[in-house]
Amino acid sequence: MAIESARDFTSFLDATTGHGVTGTYFESGKLFDDFPLIDTLGFIDSGSSVLINLIIDQPYVSIEGESISVEGFQPTAILKASDVPDIKQEDKIVVDAITTNKGSTLTPETTFFIKTVEPDNTGYVNVILEKV
């Protein structure tokens, strides 16, 4: 018997009551429709997409060198594996703007490429991101 249920995963990533934010996942290589360049609404087709909830983080990292260290922030995200079953490197995630309850923008909408996919075999996927 699993410790967490699908309901637990969903509530943890909820943007209103949980720890998550909203975004859009774009799967590269899969077209939104049967027309390779223009979708049914007349826009240029950038692949299939799905709305998702995710937890975005930017942990501080330090890579030790021989004489100096390289330090900075590495954006990562946690997603529900069932939301992105075919996730792979070079897919794209657009994280919606993060705002306060009064509407002030804390972080603007940000686009990331997926650099590394790390499934944890518990129902979540951790991804290493690169800002576009």
A tleap script that builds the chain and sets N, CA, C and O, in Angstrom:
source leaprc.protein.ff14SB
mol = sequence {
  NMET ALA ILE GLU SER ALA ARG ASP PHE THR
  SER PHE LEU ASP ALA THR THR GLY HIE GLY
  VAL THR GLY THR TYR PHE GLU SER GLY LYS
  LEU PHE ASP ASP PHE PRO LEU ILE ASP THR
  LEU GLY PHE ILE ASP SER GLY SER SER VAL
  LEU ILE ASN LEU ILE ILE ASP GLN PRO TYR
  VAL SER ILE GLU GLY GLU SER ILE SER VAL
  GLU GLY PHE GLN PRO THR ALA ILE LEU LYS
  ALA SER ASP VAL PRO ASP ILE LYS GLN GLU
  ASP LYS ILE VAL VAL ASP ALA ILE THR THR
  ASN LYS GLY SER THR LEU THR PRO GLU THR
  THR PHE PHE ILE LYS THR VAL GLU PRO ASP
  ASN THR GLY TYR VAL ASN VAL ILE LEU GLU
  LYS CVAL
}
set mol.1.N position { 0.837 -1.184 0.000 }
set mol.1.CA position { 0.000 0.000 0.000 }
set mol.1.C position { 0.880 1.245 0.000 }
set mol.1.O position { 1.833 1.346 0.773 }
set mol.2.N position { 0.549 2.184 -0.873 }
set mol.2.CA position { 1.320 3.419 -0.995 }
set mol.2.C position { 1.090 4.329 0.208 }
set mol.2.O position { 0.003 4.360 0.784 }
set mol.3.N position { 2.113 5.050 0.564 }
set mol.3.CA position { 1.998 5.981 1.682 }
set mol.3.C position { 1.173 7.189 1.275 }
set mol.3.O position { 0.290 7.617 2.017 }
set mol.4.N position { 1.455 7.745 0.098 }
set mol.4.CA position { 0.710 8.891 -0.406 }
set mol.4.C position { -0.246 8.443 -1.496 }
set mol.4.O position { 0.027 7.497 -2.234 }
set mol.5.N position { -1.361 9.132 -1.585 }
set mol.5.CA position { -2.319 8.855 -2.647 }
set mol.5.C position { -2.196 9.934 -3.716 }
set mol.5.O position { -1.513 10.939 -3.518 }
set mol.6.N position { -2.856 9.723 -4.841 }
set mol.6.CA position { -2.876 10.738 -5.898 }
set mol.6.C position { -3.468 12.034 -5.360 }
set mol.6.O position { -3.048 13.122 -5.755 }
set mol.7.N position { -4.424 11.924 -4.474 }
set mol.7.CA position { -5.037 13.112 -3.851 }
set mol.7.C position { -4.015 13.886 -3.016 }
set mol.7.O position { -4.008 15.117 -3.023 }
set mol.8.N position { -3.155 13.164 -2.298 }
set mol.8.CA position { -2.101 13.818 -1.510 }
set mol.8.C position { -1.152 14.602 -2.404 }
set mol.8.O position { -0.803 15.743 -2.100 }
set mol.9.N position { -0.728 13.976 -3.531 }
set mol.9.CA position { 0.175 14.656 -4.462 }
set mol.9.C position { -0.468 15.932 -5.004 }
set mol.9.O position { 0.171 16.982 -5.072 }
set mol.10.N position { -1.728 15.827 -5.383 }
set mol.10.CA position { -2.439 16.969 -5.947 }
set mol.10.C position { -2.550 18.102 -4.933 }
set mol.10.O position { -2.335 19.263 -5.282 }
set mol.11.N position { -2.884 17.783 -3.682 }
set mol.11.CA position { -3.040 18.842 -2.678 }
set mol.11.C position { -1.699 19.486 -2.321 }
set mol.11.O position { -1.653 20.684 -2.039 }
set mol.12.N position { -0.621 18.723 -2.327 }
set mol.12.CA position { 0.701 19.267 -2.019 }
set mol.12.C position { 1.133 20.289 -3.062 }
set mol.12.O position { 1.762 21.292 -2.726 }
set mol.13.N position { 0.795 20.038 -4.342 }
set mol.13.CA position { 1.182 20.931 -5.434 }
set mol.13.C position { 0.147 22.009 -5.729 }
set mol.13.O position { 0.360 22.833 -6.619 }
set mol.14.N position { -0.966 22.023 -5.005 }
set mol.14.CA position { -2.027 22.995 -5.262 }
set mol.14.C position { -1.513 24.417 -5.098 }
set mol.14.O position { -0.816 24.724 -4.131 }
set mol.15.N position { -1.858 25.282 -6.042 }
set mol.15.CA position { -1.358 26.667 -6.028 }
set mol.15.C position { -2.079 27.541 -5.007 }
set mol.15.O position { -1.564 28.593 -4.627 }
set mol.16.N position { -3.262 27.123 -4.557 }
set mol.16.CA position { -4.021 27.936 -3.607 }
set mol.16.C position { -3.779 27.506 -2.164 }
set mol.16.O position { -3.519 28.343 -1.299 }
set mol.17.N position { -3.863 26.210 -1.907 }
set mol.17.CA position { -3.756 25.719 -0.532 }
set mol.17.C position { -2.477 24.946 -0.254 }
set mol.17.O position { -2.191 24.632 0.901 }
set mol.18.N position { -1.705 24.633 -1.282 }
set mol.18.CA position { -0.473 23.865 -1.107 }
set mol.18.C position { 0.759 24.713 -1.313 }
set mol.18.O position { 0.763 25.910 -1.025 }
set mol.19.N position { 1.795 24.089 -1.809 }
set mol.19.CA position { 3.085 24.759 -2.001 }
set mol.19.C position { 3.373 25.096 -3.454 }
set mol.19.O position { 4.435 25.638 -3.761 }
set mol.20.N position { 2.449 24.786 -4.350 }
set mol.20.CA position { 2.715 24.889 -5.772 }
set mol.20.C position { 2.420 26.228 -6.403 }
set mol.20.O position { 1.841 27.124 -5.788 }
set mol.21.N position { 2.836 26.335 -7.650 }
set mol.21.CA position { 2.513 27.443 -8.538 }
set mol.21.C position { 2.012 26.830 -9.841 }
set mol.21.O position { 2.189 25.633 -10.070 }
set mol.22.N position { 1.398 27.625 -10.684 }
set mol.22.CA position { 0.869 27.113 -11.940 }
set mol.22.C position { 1.848 27.368 -13.069 }
set mol.22.O position { 2.680 28.274 -13.004 }
set mol.23.N position { 1.734 26.557 -14.101 }
set mol.23.CA position { 2.590 26.714 -15.259 }
set mol.23.C position { 2.076 25.889 -16.419 }
set mol.23.O position { 1.027 25.251 -16.332 }
set mol.24.N position { 2.826 25.910 -17.504 }
set mol.24.CA position { 2.489 25.139 -18.700 }
set mol.24.C position { 3.711 24.339 -19.107 }
set mol.24.O position { 4.818 24.869 -19.200 }
set mol.25.N position { 3.493 23.054 -19.348 }
set mol.25.CA position { 4.553 22.156 -19.802 }
set mol.25.C position { 4.395 21.956 -21.299 }
set mol.25.O position { 3.315 21.594 -21.765 }
set mol.26.N position { 5.463 22.189 -22.058 }
set mol.26.CA position { 5.469 22.003 -23.509 }
set mol.26.C position { 6.361 20.822 -23.840 }
set mol.26.O position { 7.555 20.837 -23.543 }
set mol.27.N position { 5.780 19.794 -24.456 }
set mol.27.CA position { 6.545 18.621 -24.838 }
set mol.27.C position { 7.084 18.815 -26.247 }
set mol.27.O position { 6.313 18.902 -27.203 }
set mol.28.N position { 8.400 18.882 -26.379 }
set mol.28.CA position { 8.996 19.088 -27.694 }
set mol.28.C position { 8.830 17.832 -28.539 }
set mol.28.O position { 8.850 16.715 -28.023 }
set mol.29.N position { 8.667 18.031 -29.841 }
set mol.29.CA position { 8.560 16.910 -30.748 }
set mol.29.C position { 7.157 16.376 -30.949 }
set mol.29.O position { 6.938 15.576 -31.859 }
set mol.30.N position { 6.195 16.789 -30.130 }
set mol.30.CA position { 4.809 16.373 -30.309 }
set mol.30.C position { 4.008 17.597 -30.698 }
set mol.30.O position { 4.007 18.595 -29.978 }
set mol.31.N position { 3.335 17.529 -31.815 }
set mol.31.CA position { 2.559 18.666 -32.277 }
set mol.31.C position { 1.222 18.738 -31.566 }
set mol.31.O position { 0.642 17.716 -31.196 }
set mol.32.N position { 0.742 19.950 -31.382 }
set mol.32.CA position { -0.559 20.193 -30.761 }
set mol.32.C position { -1.679 19.606 -31.607 }
set mol.32.O position { -2.682 19.133 -31.073 }
set mol.33.N position { -1.511 19.635 -32.922 }
set mol.33.CA position { -2.528 19.106 -33.829 }
set mol.33.C position { -1.835 18.490 -35.044 }
set mol.33.O position { -0.617 18.309 -35.025 }
set mol.34.N position { -2.574 18.168 -36.084 }
set mol.34.CA position { -2.016 17.493 -37.247 }
set mol.34.C position { -1.313 18.416 -38.230 }
set mol.34.O position { -0.701 17.941 -39.187 }
set mol.35.N position { -1.387 19.719 -38.016 }
set mol.35.CA position { -0.740 20.666 -38.911 }
set mol.35.C position { 0.635 21.007 -38.340 }
set mol.35.O position { 0.718 21.520 -37.224 }
set mol.36.N position { 1.715 20.736 -39.074 }
set mol.36.CA position { 3.042 20.863 -38.496 }
set mol.36.C position { 3.492 22.274 -38.149 }
set mol.36.O position { 4.340 22.437 -37.272 }
set mol.37.N position { 2.963 23.293 -38.799 }
set mol.37.CA position { 3.459 24.637 -38.535 }
set mol.37.C position { 2.431 25.554 -37.895 }
set mol.37.O position { 2.793 26.424 -37.104 }
set mol.38.N position { 1.176 25.379 -38.218 }
set mol.38.CA position { 0.160 26.280 -37.715 }
set mol.38.C position { -0.936 25.462 -37.041 }
set mol.38.O position { -1.461 24.519 -37.634 }
set mol.39.N position { -1.283 25.818 -35.805 }
set mol.39.CA position { -2.329 25.063 -35.128 }
set mol.39.C position { -3.708 25.562 -35.555 }
set mol.39.O position { -3.808 26.473 -36.377 }
set mol.40.N position { -4.751 24.985 -35.015 }
set mol.40.CA position { -6.113 25.283 -35.453 }
set mol.40.C position { -6.529 26.726 -35.172 }
set mol.40.O position { -7.479 27.221 -35.778 }
set mol.41.N position { -5.840 27.396 -34.273 }
set mol.41.CA position { -6.169 28.791 -33.973 }
set mol.41.C position { -5.346 29.759 -34.810 }
set mol.41.O position { -5.509 30.973 -34.692 }
set mol.42.N position { -4.466 29.234 -35.653 }
set mol.42.CA position { -3.656 30.091 -36.514 }
set mol.42.C position { -2.333 30.518 -35.917 }
set mol.42.O position { -1.628 31.338 -36.506 }
set mol.43.N position { -1.976 29.974 -34.749 }
set mol.43.CA position { -0.699 30.321 -34.134 }
set mol.43.C position { 0.377 29.345 -34.581 }
set mol.43.O position { 0.067 28.228 -34.996 }
set mol.44.N position { 1.636 29.755 -34.502 }
set mol.44.CA position { 2.729 28.839 -34.807 }
set mol.44.C position { 2.744 27.751 -33.749 }
set mol.44.O position { 2.683 28.035 -32.552 }
set mol.45.N position { 2.826 26.505 -34.192 }
set mol.45.CA position { 2.724 25.351 -33.305 }
set mol.45.C position { 4.044 25.124 -32.571 }
set mol.45.O position { 5.083 24.950 -33.208 }
set mol.46.N position { 4.014 25.123 -31.248 }
set mol.46.CA position { 5.224 24.898 -30.468 }
set mol.46.C position { 5.189 23.564 -29.747 }
set mol.46.O position { 5.926 23.376 -28.780 }
set mol.47.N position { 4.354 22.631 -30.187 }
set mol.47.CA position { 4.272 21.320 -29.561 }
set mol.47.C position { 3.085 21.203 -28.644 }
set mol.47.O position { 2.382 22.180 -28.386 }
set mol.48.N position { 2.862 19.990 -28.147 }
set mol.48.CA position { 1.726 19.787 -27.256 }
set mol.48.C position { 2.021 20.430 -25.909 }
set mol.48.O position { 3.179 20.553 -25.509 }
set mol.49.N position { 0.970 20.836 -25.217 }
set mol.49.CA position { 1.158 21.497 -23.932 }
set mol.49.C position { 0.090 21.035 -22.950 }
set mol.49.O position { -0.986 20.588 -23.348 }
set mol.50.N position { 0.400 21.148 -21.673 }
set mol.50.CA position { -0.541 20.794 -20.617 }
set mol.50.C position { -0.327 21.758 -19.449 }
set mol.50.O position { 0.806 22.105 -19.117 }
set mol.51.N position { -1.435 22.185 -18.832 }
set mol.51.CA position { -1.352 23.032 -17.645 }
set mol.51.C position { -0.984 22.151 -16.459 }
set mol.51.O position { -1.542 21.068 -16.286 }
set mol.52.N position { -0.046 22.618 -15.646 }
set mol.52.CA position { 0.435 21.819 -14.515 }
set mol.52.C position { 0.574 22.691 -13.272 }
set mol.52.O position { 0.607 23.919 -13.351 }
set mol.53.N position { 0.652 22.031 -12.141 }
set mol.53.CA position { 1.070 22.660 -10.897 }
set mol.53.C position { 2.439 22.104 -10.570 }
set mol.53.O position { 2.697 20.924 -10.807 }
set mol.54.N position { 3.316 22.922 -10.033 }
set mol.54.CA position { 4.673 22.504 -9.719 }
set mol.54.C position { 5.192 23.317 -8.552 }
set mol.54.O position { 4.649 24.368 -8.211 }
set mol.55.N position { 6.241 22.816 -7.954 }
set mol.55.CA position { 6.954 23.567 -6.928 }
set mol.55.C position { 8.266 24.001 -7.555 }
set mol.55.O position { 9.046 23.172 -8.026 }
set mol.56.N position { 8.503 25.301 -7.560 }
set mol.56.CA position { 9.720 25.843 -8.161 }
set mol.56.C position { 10.663 26.263 -7.033 }
set mol.56.O position { 10.227 26.813 -6.022 }
set mol.57.N position { 11.931 26.003 -7.211 }
set mol.57.CA position { 12.926 26.334 -6.194 }
set mol.57.C position { 14.195 26.794 -6.897 }
set mol.57.O position { 14.413 26.464 -8.063 }
set mol.58.N position { 15.022 27.543 -6.208 }
set mol.58.CA position { 16.311 27.975 -6.748 }
set mol.58.C position { 17.366 27.834 -5.660 }
set mol.58.O position { 17.805 28.833 -5.090 }
set mol.59.N position { 17.782 26.588 -5.363 }
set mol.59.CA position { 18.776 26.411 -4.306 }
set mol.59.C position { 20.117 27.018 -4.683 }
set mol.59.O position { 20.488 27.078 -5.856 }
set mol.60.N position { 20.823 27.460 -3.675 }
set mol.60.CA position { 22.166 28.010 -3.837 }
set mol.60.C position { 23.135 26.854 -4.016 }
set mol.60.O position { 23.096 25.892 -3.248 }
set mol.61.N position { 24.004 26.933 -5.018 }
set mol.61.CA position { 24.992 25.875 -5.257 }
set mol.61.C position { 26.386 26.478 -5.302 }
set mol.61.O position { 26.576 27.629 -5.694 }
set mol.62.N position { 27.344 25.679 -4.894 }
set mol.62.CA position { 28.748 26.074 -4.942 }
set mol.62.C position { 29.538 24.893 -5.479 }
set mol.62.O position { 29.496 23.800 -4.915 }
set mol.63.N position { 30.259 25.117 -6.569 }
set mol.63.CA position { 31.092 24.072 -7.159 }
set mol.63.C position { 32.543 24.449 -6.886 }
set mol.63.O position { 33.035 25.477 -7.350 }
set mol.64.N position { 33.205 23.599 -6.130 }
set mol.64.CA position { 34.586 23.867 -5.745 }
set mol.64.C position { 35.517 23.692 -6.936 }
set mol.64.O position { 35.445 22.694 -7.654 }
set mol.65.N position { 36.381 24.662 -7.136 }
set mol.65.CA position { 37.408 24.582 -8.171 }
set mol.65.C position { 38.770 24.469 -7.528 }
set mol.65.O position { 38.879 24.424 -6.303 }
set mol.66.N position { 39.813 24.423 -8.344 }
set mol.66.CA position { 41.168 24.320 -7.798 }
set mol.66.C position { 41.590 25.594 -7.084 }
set mol.66.O position { 42.230 25.542 -6.034 }
set mol.67.N position { 41.225 26.754 -7.663 }
set mol.67.CA position { 41.642 28.008 -7.029 }
set mol.67.C position { 40.447 28.841 -6.556 }
set mol.67.O position { 40.545 29.542 -5.549 }
set mol.68.N position { 39.328 28.770 -7.270 }
set mol.68.CA position { 38.142 29.517 -6.858 }
set mol.68.C position { 36.906 28.638 -7.023 }
set mol.68.O position { 36.924 27.643 -7.747 }
set mol.69.N position { 35.847 29.023 -6.343 }
set mol.69.CA position { 34.580 28.308 -6.455 }
set mol.69.C position { 33.652 29.053 -7.398 }
set mol.69.O position { 33.747 30.272 -7.542 }
set mol.70.N position { 32.758 28.319 -8.035 }
set mol.70.CA position { 31.706 28.916 -8.845 }
set mol.70.C position { 30.430 28.810 -8.030 }
set mol.70.O position { 30.029 27.717 -7.630 }
set mol.71.N position { 29.797 29.937 -7.787 }
set mol.71.CA position { 28.617 29.953 -6.932 }
set mol.71.C position { 27.458 30.618 -7.634 }
set mol.71.O position { 27.647 31.516 -8.454 }
set mol.72.N position { 26.253 30.173 -7.308 }
set mol.72.CA position { 25.063 30.768 -7.892 }
set mol.72.C position { 23.829 29.975 -7.530 }
set mol.72.O position { 23.842 29.180 -6.591 }
set mol.73.N position { 22.767 30.194 -8.277 }
set mol.73.CA position { 21.498 29.532 -8.027 }
set mol.73.C position { 21.164 28.607 -9.188 }
set mol.73.O position { 21.401 28.946 -10.347 }
set mol.74.N position { 20.608 27.423 -8.871 }
set mol.74.CA position { 20.219 26.449 -9.886 }
set mol.74.C position { 18.714 26.217 -9.786 }
set mol.74.O position { 18.256 25.591 -8.830 }
set mol.75.N position { 17.933 26.709 -10.753 }
set mol.75.CA position { 16.488 26.503 -10.672 }
set mol.75.C position { 16.118 25.027 -10.830 }
set mol.75.O position { 16.650 24.332 -11.697 }
set mol.76.N position { 15.211 24.565 -9.991 }
set mol.76.CA position { 14.689 23.199 -10.051 }
set mol.76.C position { 13.176 23.253 -9.889 }
set mol.76.O position { 12.621 24.258 -9.445 }
set mol.77.N position { 12.521 22.160 -10.255 }
set mol.77.CA position { 11.074 22.065 -10.087 }
set mol.77.C position { 10.706 20.644 -9.706 }
set mol.77.O position { 11.381 19.689 -10.091 }
set mol.78.N position { 9.629 20.515 -8.945 }
set mol.78.CA position { 9.053 19.220 -8.601 }
set mol.78.C position { 7.685 19.158 -9.255 }
set mol.78.O position { 6.861 20.059 -9.090 }
set mol.79.N position { 7.449 18.073 -10.008 }
set mol.79.CA position { 6.193 17.894 -10.726 }
set mol.79.C position { 5.603 16.530 -10.394 }
set mol.79.O position { 6.321 15.628 -9.962 }
set mol.80.N position { 4.314 16.381 -10.593 }
set mol.80.CA position { 3.653 15.092 -10.428 }
set mol.80.C position { 3.939 14.270 -11.680 }
set mol.80.O position { 3.668 14.731 -12.789 }
set mol.81.N position { 4.478 13.066 -11.525 }
set mol.81.CA position { 4.881 12.229 -12.654 }
set mol.81.C position { 3.714 11.939 -13.596 }
set mol.81.O position { 3.913 11.847 -14.808 }
set mol.82.N position { 2.518 11.795 -13.069 }
set mol.82.CA position { 1.362 11.500 -13.925 }
set mol.82.C position { 0.963 12.692 -14.800 }
set mol.82.O position { 0.291 12.509 -15.815 }
set mol.83.N position { 1.367 13.909 -14.421 }
set mol.83.CA position { 1.077 15.095 -15.243 }
set mol.83.C position { 1.996 15.190 -16.455 }
set mol.83.O position { 1.625 15.767 -17.477 }
set mol.84.N position { 3.199 14.619 -16.340 }
set mol.84.CA position { 4.208 14.730 -17.401 }
set mol.84.C position { 4.843 13.362 -17.668 }
set mol.84.O position { 6.041 13.190 -17.443 }
set mol.85.N position { 4.061 12.385 -18.146 }
set mol.85.CA position { 4.584 11.016 -18.263 }
set mol.85.C position { 5.742 10.857 -19.248 }
set mol.85.O position { 6.554 9.946 -19.088 }
set mol.86.N position { 5.837 11.714 -20.254 }
set mol.86.CA position { 6.892 11.591 -21.271 }
set mol.86.C position { 7.918 12.707 -21.184 }
set mol.86.O position { 8.546 13.045 -22.187 }
set mol.87.N position { 8.099 13.282 -20.014 }
set mol.87.CA position { 9.022 14.413 -19.852 }
set mol.87.C position { 10.446 14.005 -20.219 }
set mol.87.O position { 10.894 12.900 -19.913 }
set mol.88.N position { 11.146 14.927 -20.882 }
set mol.88.CA position { 12.521 14.651 -21.296 }
set mol.88.C position { 13.315 15.957 -21.390 }
set mol.88.O position { 12.756 17.049 -21.296 }
set mol.89.N position { 14.619 15.819 -21.575 }
set mol.89.CA position { 15.480 16.986 -21.732 }
set mol.89.C position { 15.042 17.789 -22.947 }
set mol.89.O position { 14.549 17.240 -23.932 }
set mol.90.N position { 15.229 19.091 -22.857 }
set mol.90.CA position { 14.903 20.081 -23.889 }
set mol.90.C position { 13.414 20.386 -24.026 }
set mol.90.O position { 13.039 21.212 -24.858 }
set mol.91.N position { 12.540 19.730 -23.221 }
set mol.91.CA position { 11.158 20.182 -23.153 }
set mol.91.C position { 11.167 21.533 -22.452 }
set mol.91.O position { 12.200 21.955 -21.930 }
set mol.92.N position { 10.037 22.208 -22.436 }
set mol.92.CA position { 9.979 23.569 -21.907 }
set mol.92.C position { 8.884 23.671 -20.848 }
set mol.92.O position { 7.833 23.040 -20.968 }
set mol.93.N position { 9.135 24.467 -19.818 }
set mol.93.CA position { 8.140 24.789 -18.803 }
set mol.93.C position { 8.066 26.308 -18.698 }
set mol.93.O position { 9.085 26.983 -18.555 }
set mol.94.N position { 6.846 26.834 -18.771 }
set mol.94.CA position { 6.622 28.258 -18.543 }
set mol.94.C position { 5.907 28.373 -17.201 }
set mol.94.O position { 4.779 27.906 -17.047 }
set mol.95.N position { 6.571 28.998 -16.232 }
set mol.95.CA position { 6.002 29.177 -14.897 }
set mol.95.C position { 5.281 30.513 -14.877 }
set mol.95.O position { 5.865 31.552 -15.187 }
set mol.96.N position { 4.001 30.477 -14.508 }
set mol.96.CA position { 3.204 31.700 -14.457 }
set mol.96.C position { 3.771 32.668 -13.424 }
set mol.96.O position { 4.489 32.263 -12.509 }
set mol.97.N position { 3.448 33.936 -13.577 }
set mol.97.CA position { 3.899 34.957 -12.624 }
set mol.97.C position { 3.412 34.600 -11.225 }
set mol.97.O position { 2.284 34.141 -11.050 }
set mol.98.N position { 4.262 34.811 -10.243 }
set mol.98.CA position { 3.902 34.569 -8.849 }
set mol.98.C position { 3.562 35.917 -8.241 }
set mol.98.O position { 4.365 36.850 -8.266 }
set mol.99.N position { 2.345 36.004 -7.689 }
set mol.99.CA position { 1.850 37.280 -7.169 }
set mol.99.C position { 1.421 37.152 -5.714 }
set mol.99.O position { 1.201 36.049 -5.213 }
set mol.100.N position { 1.307 38.281 -5.052 }
set mol.100.CA position { 0.767 38.315 -3.690 }
set mol.100.C position { -0.761 38.273 -3.757 }
set mol.100.O position { -1.344 38.345 -4.839 }
set mol.101.N position { -1.390 38.159 -2.615 }
set mol.101.CA position { -2.861 38.172 -2.557 }
set mol.101.C position { -3.440 39.478 -3.076 }
set mol.101.O position { -4.578 39.505 -3.544 }
set mol.102.N position { -2.677 40.556 -3.000 }
set mol.102.CA position { -3.147 41.864 -3.454 }
set mol.102.C position { -2.793 42.137 -4.910 }
set mol.102.O position { -3.104 43.211 -5.425 }
set mol.103.N position { -2.142 41.175 -5.589 }
set mol.103.CA position { -1.860 41.315 -7.009 }
set mol.103.C position { -0.487 41.833 -7.371 }
set mol.103.O position { -0.180 41.961 -8.556 }
set mol.104.N position { 0.354 42.136 -6.392 }
set mol.104.CA position { 1.721 42.586 -6.703 }
set mol.104.C position { 2.539 41.399 -7.217 }
set mol.104.O position { 2.446 40.299 -6.671 }
set mol.105.N position { 3.328 41.616 -8.250 }
set mol.105.CA position { 4.126 40.546 -8.841 }
set mol.105.C position { 5.416 40.348 -8.053 }
set mol.105.O position { 6.211 41.275 -7.896 }
set mol.106.N position { 5.613 39.126 -7.558 }
set mol.106.CA position { 6.856 38.776 -6.875 }
set mol.106.C position { 7.888 38.274 -7.872 }
set mol.106.O position { 9.064 38.629 -7.795 }
set mol.107.N position { 7.438 37.441 -8.814 }
set mol.107.CA position { 8.290 36.888 -9.858 }
set mol.107.C position { 7.510 36.921 -11.167 }
set mol.107.O position { 6.387 36.419 -11.215 }
set mol.108.N position { 8.062 37.488 -12.218 }
set mol.108.CA position { 7.335 37.519 -13.493 }
set mol.108.C position { 7.268 36.125 -14.121 }
set mol.108.O position { 7.972 35.209 -13.696 }
set mol.109.N position { 6.413 35.977 -15.139 }
set mol.109.CA position { 6.354 34.719 -15.879 }
set mol.109.C position { 7.746 34.390 -16.397 }
set mol.109.O position { 8.432 35.253 -16.946 }
set mol.110.N position { 8.160 33.137 -16.220 }
set mol.110.CA position { 9.519 32.740 -16.575 }
set mol.110.C position { 9.484 31.456 -17.399 }
set mol.110.O position { 8.727 30.535 -17.091 }
set mol.111.N position { 10.302 31.399 -18.443 }
set mol.111.CA position { 10.400 30.230 -19.301 }
set mol.111.C position { 11.706 29.501 -19.015 }
set mol.111.O position { 12.767 30.117 -18.910 }
set mol.112.N position { 11.610 28.161 -18.888 }
set mol.112.CA position { 12.769 27.323 -18.606 }
set mol.112.C position { 12.831 26.164 -19.601 }
set mol.112.O position { 11.800 25.661 -20.047 }
set mol.113.N position { 14.059 25.745 -19.945 }
set mol.113.CA position { 14.274 24.483 -20.636 }
set mol.113.C position { 14.628 23.440 -19.588 }
set mol.113.O position { 15.278 23.756 -18.592 }
set mol.114.N position { 14.211 22.215 -19.801 }
set mol.114.CA position { 14.523 21.126 -18.884 }
set mol.114.C position { 15.892 20.568 -19.266 }
set mol.114.O position { 16.099 20.140 -20.401 }
set mol.115.N position { 16.820 20.576 -18.317 }
set mol.115.CA position { 18.173 20.087 -18.569 }
set mol.115.C position { 18.371 18.657 -18.061 }
set mol.115.O position { 19.084 17.879 -18.695 }
set mol.116.N position { 17.760 18.298 -16.938 }
set mol.116.CA position { 17.898 16.960 -16.360 }
set mol.116.C position { 16.564 16.540 -15.763 }
set mol.116.O position { 15.868 17.343 -15.142 }
set mol.117.N position { 16.214 15.262 -15.959 }
set mol.117.CA position { 14.980 14.704 -15.407 }
set mol.117.C position { 15.368 13.633 -14.385 }
set mol.117.O position { 16.109 12.704 -14.706 }
set mol.118.N position { 14.860 13.768 -13.144 }
set mol.118.CA position { 15.196 12.838 -12.073 }
set mol.118.C position { 13.928 12.267 -11.453 }
set mol.118.O position { 13.434 12.821 -10.470 }
set mol.119.N position { 13.378 11.164 -12.000 }
set mol.119.CA position { 12.200 10.562 -11.367 }
set mol.119.C position { 12.596 9.949 -10.021 }
set mol.119.O position { 13.676 9.371 -9.899 }
set mol.120.N position { 11.728 10.072 -9.009 }
set mol.120.CA position { 12.085 9.532 -7.697 }
set mol.120.C position { 11.335 8.234 -7.362 }
set mol.120.O position { 11.453 7.712 -6.254 }
set mol.121.N position { 10.560 7.718 -8.332 }
set mol.121.CA position { 9.826 6.463 -8.179 }
set mol.121.C position { 8.820 6.482 -7.026 }
set mol.121.O position { 8.452 5.427 -6.509 }
set mol.122.N position { 8.376 7.667 -6.622 }
set mol.122.CA position { 7.319 7.773 -5.611 }
set mol.122.C position { 6.110 8.525 -6.156 }
set mol.122.O position { 5.106 8.669 -5.458 }
set mol.123.N position { 6.195 9.003 -7.390 }
set mol.123.CA position { 5.097 9.761 -7.983 }
set mol.123.C position { 5.478 11.180 -8.347 }
set mol.123.O position { 4.691 11.894 -8.969 }
set mol.124.N position { 6.671 11.594 -7.970 }
set mol.124.CA position { 7.151 12.924 -8.322 }
set mol.124.C position { 8.322 12.824 -9.288 }
set mol.124.O position { 8.977 11.787 -9.391 }
set mol.125.N position { 8.573 13.922 -9.992 }
set mol.125.CA position { 9.738 14.057 -10.868 }
set mol.125.C position { 10.423 15.360 -10.491 }
set mol.125.O position { 9.783 16.410 -10.452 }
set mol.126.N position { 11.712 15.300 -10.215 }
set mol.126.CA position { 12.500 16.496 -9.963 }
set mol.126.C position { 13.221 16.835 -11.261 }
set mol.126.O position { 13.836 15.962 -11.873 }
set mol.127.N position { 13.153 18.085 -11.682 }
set mol.127.CA position { 13.829 18.492 -12.913 }
set mol.127.C position { 14.773 19.654 -12.635 }
set mol.127.O position { 14.462 20.561 -11.863 }
set mol.128.N position { 15.921 19.606 -13.275 }
set mol.128.CA position { 16.885 20.706 -13.236 }
set mol.128.C position { 16.555 21.584 -14.435 }
set mol.128.O position { 16.396 21.092 -15.552 }
set mol.129.N position { 16.455 22.878 -14.195 }
set mol.129.CA position { 16.000 23.810 -15.230 }
set mol.129.C position { 17.100 24.772 -15.645 }
set mol.129.O position { 18.076 24.982 -14.924 }
set mol.130.N position { 16.918 25.346 -16.817 }
set mol.130.CA position { 17.793 26.412 -17.306 }
set mol.130.C position { 16.909 27.525 -17.826 }
set mol.130.O position { 16.058 27.300 -18.686 }
set mol.131.N position { 17.108 28.729 -17.307 }
set mol.131.CA position { 16.312 29.861 -17.734 }
set mol.131.C position { 16.607 30.196 -19.189 }
set mol.131.O position { 17.763 30.212 -19.610 }
set mol.132.N position { 15.538 30.468 -19.965 }
set mol.132.CA position { 15.703 30.800 -21.381 }
set mol.132.C position { 16.152 32.238 -21.510 }
set mol.132.O position { 16.351 32.725 -22.623 }
savepdb mol mol.pdb
quit
